[in-house]
Amino acid sequence: MSAQGVETGTRADQAALYAQHARRLHAVVSATVRTSVANVDDACGFAWLQLVSHRPPASIAFAWLRTTAVREAVKLDRRTAGAIGLDEAADVAVDPAMRPEGSLESIAVGQQVRTARLRPREARVLGLCAAGYSREEIAELTGDSHRTIDRQLGRARRKLRDALRSPAAVG
């Protein structure tokens, strides 16, 4: 026993935690991060390795695993798929009642979106916003500060608005 509660360092404890949480962890990460099964598998495996290394108390083991695996799945998804493409951001349907101020993101603008020339970070943040993620959730997923998220969203919206107003967007 450690001072923080049940130890997660012994093999028996780790095996018991794995048997108890492995399927649920995989399901939660799959539902939280839209990525390939391979990325989810790798992220969960990474989280289990980190658990062995860091040995958090068993009472918080699942929450710790979930947070670690979700963050790793997001990183892996970025590496394998790149940033969210602008085309994907435009195709995401958003419930207008849920985000009335986000109507700009919910419009499928096709060619105009491509002409906005958003940087990868701007496109990623705009896409996450269009997908219904809150500012806090976007900050957690990307690892950026709230201020950075606000700046990236502001820039992306301005560029998109300018692209929609330009004469090339009309034709």
Backbone as numpy.savetxt, mean C-alpha at the origin, in Angstrom:
# Nx Ny Nz CAx CAy CAz Cx Cy Cz
10.56 -17.65 29.71 9.72 -16.46 29.71 10.60 -15.21 29.71
10.22 -14.25 28.91 10.93 -12.98 28.91 10.17 -11.99 29.80
10.76 -10.84 30.00 10.13 -9.83 30.84 8.88 -9.27 30.17
8.76 -9.39 28.84 7.64 -8.80 28.12 6.48 -9.78 27.95
6.59 -10.99 28.35 5.51 -11.96 28.19 6.08 -13.26 27.65
5.23 -14.03 27.00 5.66 -15.30 26.45 6.73 -15.06 25.40
7.77 -15.81 25.47 8.88 -15.67 24.55 8.51 -16.22 23.17
8.99 -15.55 22.11 8.79 -16.06 20.76 10.09 -16.59 20.21
11.08 -16.76 21.07 12.40 -17.15 20.62 12.66 -18.64 20.55
11.93 -19.45 21.30 12.19 -20.88 21.25 11.52 -21.50 20.03
12.10 -22.58 19.55 11.54 -23.24 18.36 10.11 -23.71 18.58
9.83 -24.21 19.75 8.47 -24.69 20.04 7.47 -23.54 20.01
7.87 -22.40 20.59 7.00 -21.22 20.58 6.79 -20.71 19.16
7.86 -20.67 18.39 7.75 -20.21 17.00 6.89 -21.13 16.17
7.03 -22.43 16.37 6.21 -23.40 15.64 4.74 -23.25 16.01
4.48 -23.04 17.29 3.10 -22.85 17.74 2.51 -21.58 17.14
3.28 -20.49 17.13 2.81 -19.24 16.53 2.56 -19.40 15.04
3.44 -20.12 14.37 3.28 -20.35 12.93 2.00 -21.14 12.67
1.80 -22.20 13.42 0.60 -23.02 13.25 -0.66 -22.20 13.52
-0.58 -21.30 14.47 -1.74 -20.49 14.86 -2.03 -19.37 13.87
-1.00 -18.74 13.30 -1.20 -17.51 12.55 -0.88 -17.55 11.05
-0.24 -18.58 10.55 0.26 -18.56 9.16 -0.83 -18.32 8.12
-1.90 -19.09 8.18 -2.98 -18.93 7.18 -3.66 -17.59 7.28
-3.92 -17.17 8.51 -4.58 -15.88 8.73 -3.70 -14.74 8.24
-2.39 -14.81 8.51 -1.47 -13.77 8.05 -1.50 -13.67 6.53
-1.43 -14.80 5.86 -1.46 -14.82 4.40 -2.76 -14.20 3.88
-3.88 -14.55 4.49 -5.18 -14.02 4.06 -5.27 -12.51 4.29
-4.79 -12.04 5.42 -4.85 -10.60 5.73 -3.97 -9.81 4.78
-2.76 -10.29 4.53 -1.86 -9.57 3.62 -2.43 -9.58 2.21
-2.99 -10.70 1.77 -3.61 -10.77 0.44 -4.76 -9.79 0.30
-5.55 -9.64 1.35 -6.69 -8.72 1.30 -6.26 -7.26 1.42
-5.14 -7.01 2.08 -4.70 -5.64 2.31 -3.91 -5.08 1.15
-3.04 -5.88 0.55 -2.16 -5.42 -0.53 -2.53 -6.16 -1.80
-2.90 -5.43 -2.82 -3.25 -6.04 -4.10 -1.96 -6.29 -4.89
-1.45 -7.50 -4.74 -0.21 -7.87 -5.41 -0.28 -9.36 -5.74
0.77 -9.87 -6.34 0.79 -11.28 -6.73 0.87 -12.19 -5.50
0.46 -13.43 -5.70 0.55 -14.43 -4.63 2.01 -14.63 -4.24
2.90 -14.59 -5.21 4.33 -14.75 -4.92 4.83 -13.64 -4.00
4.40 -12.40 -4.25 4.81 -11.30 -3.38 4.25 -11.47 -1.97
3.00 -11.92 -1.87 2.40 -12.16 -0.55 3.17 -13.26 0.17
3.47 -14.35 -0.54 4.25 -15.44 0.07 5.60 -14.94 0.57
6.29 -14.18 -0.27 7.60 -13.66 0.11 7.50 -12.70 1.29
6.49 -11.86 1.29 6.32 -10.89 2.38 6.03 -11.61 3.69
5.19 -12.63 3.64 4.89 -13.40 4.86 6.13 -14.13 5.35
6.88 -14.71 4.44 8.13 -15.38 4.81 9.11 -14.41 5.44
9.22 -13.22 4.88 10.08 -12.19 5.43 9.65 -11.84 6.86
8.34 -11.69 7.04 7.82 -11.34 8.37 8.16 -12.42 9.40
8.03 -13.69 9.00 8.37 -14.77 9.92 9.86 -14.76 10.26
10.70 -14.49 9.28 12.14 -14.39 9.57 12.44 -13.24 10.52
11.76 -12.13 10.32 11.96 -10.98 11.21 11.47 -11.30 12.63
10.40 -12.07 12.72 9.89 -12.47 14.03 10.96 -13.26 14.79
11.60 -14.19 14.09 12.64 -15.00 14.72 13.80 -14.11 15.17
14.12 -13.13 14.35 15.24 -12.25 14.65 14.94 -11.26 15.78
13.75 -10.66 15.76 13.42 -9.59 16.71 12.71 -10.06 17.97
12.06 -11.20 17.92 11.41 -11.82 19.08 10.45 -10.90 19.83
9.41 -10.43 19.16 8.43 -9.62 19.89 7.64 -10.50 20.86
6.99 -9.90 21.84 6.17 -10.70 22.76 5.07 -11.43 22.00
4.74 -12.62 22.43 3.72 -13.43 21.76 2.36 -12.73 21.75
2.10 -11.91 22.75 0.81 -11.22 22.84 0.59 -10.25 21.67
1.65 -9.77 21.08 1.51 -8.85 19.94 2.07 -9.45 18.66
2.37 -10.72 18.68 3.05 -11.36 17.55 2.27 -11.22 16.25
0.96 -11.45 16.26 0.21 -11.37 15.01 0.18 -9.95 14.46
-0.07 -8.98 15.31 -0.09 -7.58 14.86 1.28 -7.19 14.30
2.33 -7.64 14.95 3.69 -7.36 14.51 3.94 -8.01 13.16
3.55 -9.28 13.02 3.71 -9.99 11.75 2.93 -9.31 10.63
1.68 -8.95 10.92 0.83 -8.31 9.92 1.46 -7.02 9.42
1.88 -6.17 10.32 2.48 -4.89 9.93 3.74 -5.11 9.11
4.59 -6.02 9.57 5.84 -6.31 8.86 5.56 -6.88 7.47
4.64 -7.83 7.37 4.33 -8.47 6.09 3.67 -7.49 5.12
2.76 -6.66 5.59 2.09 -5.69 4.71 3.11 -4.70 4.16
3.97 -4.19 5.00 4.99 -3.24 4.54 5.92 -3.90 3.51
6.30 -5.13 3.76 7.18 -5.83 2.83 6.45 -6.13 1.52
5.18 -6.49 1.58 4.41 -6.76 0.37 4.30 -5.50 -0.50
4.11 -4.36 0.13 4.06 -3.10 -0.62 5.41 -2.84 -1.29
6.50 -3.04 -0.57 7.83 -2.85 -1.14 8.07 -3.79 -2.31
7.72 -5.05 -2.13 7.90 -6.03 -3.21 7.05 -5.69 -4.42
5.83 -5.25 -4.17 4.94 -4.89 -5.28 5.51 -3.72 -6.06
6.06 -2.75 -5.36 6.68 -1.60 -6.04 7.85 -2.05 -6.90
8.65 -2.97 -6.35 9.81 -3.44 -7.11 9.41 -4.23 -8.34
8.41 -5.10 -8.20 8.05 -5.97 -9.32 7.14 -5.28 -10.33
6.25 -4.43 -9.87 5.29 -3.81 -10.78 5.60 -2.34 -11.03
6.54 -1.77 -10.33 6.81 -0.36 -10.46 5.73 0.43 -9.75
5.78 1.72 -9.89 4.76 2.57 -9.28 3.44 2.36 -9.99
2.37 2.71 -9.33 1.06 2.61 -9.95 1.04 3.49 -11.18
0.68 2.91 -12.30 0.64 3.66 -13.54 -0.52 4.62 -13.57
-0.35 5.66 -14.33 -1.39 6.66 -14.45 -2.64 6.09 -15.07
-2.47 5.17 -16.04 -3.63 4.55 -16.68 -4.43 3.78 -15.64
-3.74 3.09 -14.73 -4.42 2.33 -13.70 -5.13 3.27 -12.74
-4.52 4.39 -12.43 -5.14 5.34 -11.51 -6.43 5.89 -12.09
-6.48 6.11 -13.39 -7.67 6.66 -14.02 -8.79 5.64 -14.10
-8.45 4.35 -14.15 -9.46 3.32 -14.31 -10.09 2.88 -13.00
-9.57 3.35 -11.86 -10.10 2.94 -10.58 -11.42 3.65 -10.33
-12.45 2.89 -10.02 -13.76 3.47 -9.71 -13.81 3.81 -8.23
-14.21 5.01 -7.93 -14.30 5.45 -6.56 -15.75 5.84 -6.28
-16.26 5.44 -5.15 -17.61 5.78 -4.75 -17.64 7.28 -4.45
-18.36 8.09 -5.23 -18.38 9.54 -5.00 -18.91 9.92 -3.62
-19.81 9.13 -3.07 -20.33 9.44 -1.74 -19.26 9.28 -0.68
-18.32 8.37 -0.96 -17.25 8.12 0.00 -16.22 9.25 -0.01
-15.89 9.80 -1.18 -14.87 10.82 -1.31 -15.35 11.92 -2.24
-16.28 12.77 -1.81 -16.81 13.78 -2.72 -15.74 14.75 -3.23
-14.72 15.03 -2.41 -13.67 15.95 -2.85 -12.72 15.29 -3.83
-12.81 13.99 -4.01 -11.89 13.26 -4.88 -12.44 13.01 -6.26
-13.41 13.82 -6.70 -14.04 13.56 -8.00 -13.04 13.64 -9.14
-12.02 14.48 -9.02 -11.02 14.59 -10.08 -10.33 13.26 -10.32
-10.02 12.55 -9.23 -9.34 11.26 -9.36 -10.25 10.19 -9.94
-11.56 10.32 -9.73 -12.47 9.26 -10.13 -12.89 9.35 -11.59
-12.51 10.41 -12.29 -12.88 10.57 -13.69 -11.91 9.76 -14.55
-12.45 8.94 -15.43 -11.59 8.19 -16.36 -11.24 9.14 -17.48
-10.01 9.61 -17.52 -9.64 10.66 -18.47 -8.77 10.17 -19.61
-8.49 8.87 -19.66 -7.79 8.29 -20.79 -6.52 9.01 -21.20
-6.50 9.54 -22.41 -5.31 10.17 -22.97 -4.86 11.38 -22.15
-5.81 12.12 -21.59 -5.44 13.30 -20.80 -4.60 12.91 -19.59
-4.87 11.76 -19.01 -4.09 11.30 -17.86 -2.66 11.05 -18.28
-2.48 10.43 -19.45 -1.12 10.15 -19.91 -0.36 11.45 -20.19
-1.07 12.48 -20.65 -0.39 13.73 -20.98 -0.06 14.55 -19.75
-0.58 14.18 -18.59 -0.30 14.93 -17.37 1.16 14.79 -16.95
1.81 13.73 -17.39 3.23 13.50 -17.12 3.56 13.55 -15.63
2.85 12.76 -14.88 3.10 12.70 -13.45 4.36 11.90 -13.18
5.07 12.30 -12.16 6.21 11.53 -11.69 5.69 10.27 -11.01
6.53 9.23 -10.91 6.06 7.97 -10.31 5.46 8.14 -8.91
6.06 8.95 -8.06 5.52 9.14 -6.71 4.17 9.83 -6.75
4.03 10.82 -7.63 2.76 11.52 -7.76 1.67 10.57 -8.25
2.02 9.75 -9.25 1.05 8.79 -9.81 0.66 7.76 -8.76
1.63 7.29 -7.99 1.35 6.29 -6.96 0.41 6.85 -5.91
0.69 8.05 -5.41 -0.13 8.65 -4.36 -1.53 8.98 -4.90
-1.60 9.50 -6.11 -2.90 9.80 -6.72 -3.70 8.52 -6.93
-3.04 7.48 -7.39 -3.72 6.21 -7.59 -4.26 5.64 -6.29
-3.47 5.72 -5.22 -3.93 5.22 -3.93 -5.10 6.05 -3.41
-5.03 7.36 -3.63 -6.13 8.23 -3.23 -7.39 7.89 -4.03
-7.24 7.69 -5.32 -8.37 7.34 -6.18 -8.95 5.98 -5.79
-8.10 5.10 -5.27 -8.56 3.78 -4.85 -9.27 3.82 -3.50
-9.32 5.01 -2.88 -10.07 5.16 -1.64 -9.25 5.13 -0.38
-7.92 5.07 -0.49 -7.09 5.08 0.70 -7.08 6.47 1.32
-7.08 6.54 2.64 -6.99 7.83 3.34 -5.55 8.33 3.30
-5.38 9.59 3.64 -4.04 10.17 3.70 -3.15 9.40 4.67
-3.72 9.00 5.80 -2.96 8.25 6.80 -2.56 6.88 6.26
-3.48 6.22 5.57 -3.18 4.90 5.00 -2.11 5.00 3.91
-2.20 6.05 3.10 -1.19 6.25 2.04 0.17 6.47 2.67
0.22 7.28 3.72 1.50 7.52 4.41 2.07 6.23 4.96
1.22 5.39 5.53 1.69 4.12 6.09 2.17 3.18 4.98
1.43 3.11 3.88 1.80 2.21 2.79 3.09 2.64 2.09
3.26 3.94 1.91 4.42 4.42 1.16 5.62 4.72 2.05
5.37 4.92 3.34 6.47 5.29 4.23 6.79 6.77 4.18
5.96 7.54 3.49 6.16 8.99 3.39 5.43 9.70 4.53
5.86 10.94 4.81 5.19 11.73 5.84 3.87 12.27 5.29
3.01 12.71 6.20 1.72 13.28 5.79 1.95 14.52 4.92
2.95 15.30 5.26 3.26 16.50 4.48 3.67 16.13 3.05
4.50 15.09 2.91 4.91 14.64 1.58 3.71 14.15 0.79
2.81 13.42 1.44 1.61 12.94 0.75 0.79 14.14 0.26
0.61 15.14 1.11 -0.14 16.33 0.71 0.51 17.02 -0.49
1.83 17.15 -0.45 2.54 17.80 -1.57 2.39 17.00 -2.86
2.58 15.68 -2.78 2.49 14.84 -3.98 1.08 14.88 -4.56
0.07 14.82 -3.70 -1.32 14.89 -4.18 -1.60 16.25 -4.82
-1.13 17.31 -4.19 -1.33 18.65 -4.76 -0.70 18.78 -6.13
0.53 18.33 -6.27 1.22 18.40 -7.56 0.51 17.55 -8.61
0.12 16.34 -8.22 -0.55 15.44 -9.17 -1.88 16.04 -9.63
-2.64 16.58 -8.71 -3.93 17.18 -9.07 -3.75 18.39 -9.97
-2.75 19.22 -9.67 -2.49 20.39 -10.53 -2.12 19.95 -11.94
-1.21 18.98 -12.04 -0.79 18.51 -13.36 -1.96 17.90 -14.13
-2.77 17.14 -13.43 -3.92 16.52 -14.08 -4.93 17.58 -14.52
-5.18 18.55 -13.66 -6.09 19.65 -13.99 -5.57 20.43 -15.20
-4.26 20.73 -15.21 -3.67 21.44 -16.34 -3.77 20.63 -17.63
-3.55 19.32 -17.53 -3.66 18.46 -18.72 -5.09 18.45 -19.25
-6.06 18.48 -18.36 -7.47 18.48 -18.78 -7.86 19.81 -19.43
-7.22 20.91 -19.02 -7.53 22.23 -19.55 -6.78 22.55 -20.84
-5.70 21.83 -21.11 -4.87 22.16 -22.27 -5.64 21.89 -23.57
-5.31 22.64 -24.65 -5.99 22.45 -25.93 -5.83 21.03 -26.48
-4.70 20.38 -26.20 -4.47 19.02 -26.70 -5.45 18.05 -26.04
-5.92 18.35 -24.81 -6.83 17.46 -24.11 -8.23 17.51 -24.71
-8.56 18.62 -25.35 -9.89 18.78 -25.92 -10.06 17.94 -27.17
-9.02 17.89 -28.01 -9.11 17.20 -29.31 -8.93 15.76 -29.18
